[in-house]
Amino acid sequence: MQNPPSSPAPVGLFDSGVGGLSVLKAIRRLLPQQPLIFLADQAHVPYGSRPLEEVRSYAETITRFLLLRGCGLIVVACNTASAAALHHLRLIFPHIPFVGMEPAVKPAAEYSHSRVVGVLATPATFQGELYASVVERFARGVTVLQHTCPGLVSQIEAGLLDAPETRRILTDALEPMLSQGIDTVVLGCTHYPFVIPLIQDIVGPDVRVIDPAPAVARQVQRLIEASRLKNGPVFAGRSFETTARLQFYTSGDPLALAALLPRLLGEARSVGSALKVEHILWGQNLEVVDELQN
């Protein structure tokens, strides 16, 4: 009698808040049967204004949390955490594949006819070596305009995707760029794809808005398929039994996140009633511990 096939190891994703759900949504669209575990560190949102060393510490602790739950691949679904911690995580966990966020300056520079592109991102992303390297390598001869959109992450965390204040923040960022001739906008924060309709309304149909989430999803697919060829049906050599295709954790308010999930994922009919968010607490030594939910 043959043993039943093992379930695939889940992919773990984390962000400071709900932004990483834009990446989860893209992965789910491409790999609908792939188990996914998402952690929103909403107790510390936003990461963009925090010191890089602090973000690196959070990222390492969250990675350990996800690995304890059987994840075989980790997506750092946060541009700030990728800039601060991706290299560090690969050194600390050399046998775990990581996928991070890289500002899509290369495709923007290749697409732009005006040779002027705009990048919307957090201060930490702009200060990181990763961003500087991407601009240096791929944006020669291109004018790159930057804006940190203060307050935009908080608006999206609150679900205020089309509120007047959200529009004002984006208008303040984009109108000066439009006056300088941008024809491409790069979204350098995983929160920002949730306001693409508002961005597109401000910049008009002739300006391309680049969402990096689909490219990240394709990289996850490539890594999973390569590992299956090497290790068989359970990628990364792991076996992890789970009945949940989607698992969510937050260090913030689980009820608030659960209320936002159907809208942000666009799956209200299929998963909205079944979504459950579990609460986690940060211990004294930045250890994540479960808080039992009734």
Secondary structure, DSSP 4 states (H G I P E B T S, - for coil): -PPPPPPPPPEEEEESSGGGHHHHHHHHHH-TTS-EEEEE-TTS---TTS-HHHHHHHHHHHHHHHHHTT-SEEEE--HHHHHHHHHHHHHHSTTS-EE----THHHHHHH-SSSEEEEEE-HHHHHSHHHHHHHHHH-TT-EEEEE--TTHHHHHHTT-TT-HHHHHHHHHHHHHHHHTT--EEEEESTTGGGGHHHHHHHH-TTSEEE-SHHHHHHHHHHHHHHHHHHH-SSGGG-----S-SEEEEESS-HHHHHHHHHHHHT-HHHHGGG--EEEEEE-TTS-EEE----
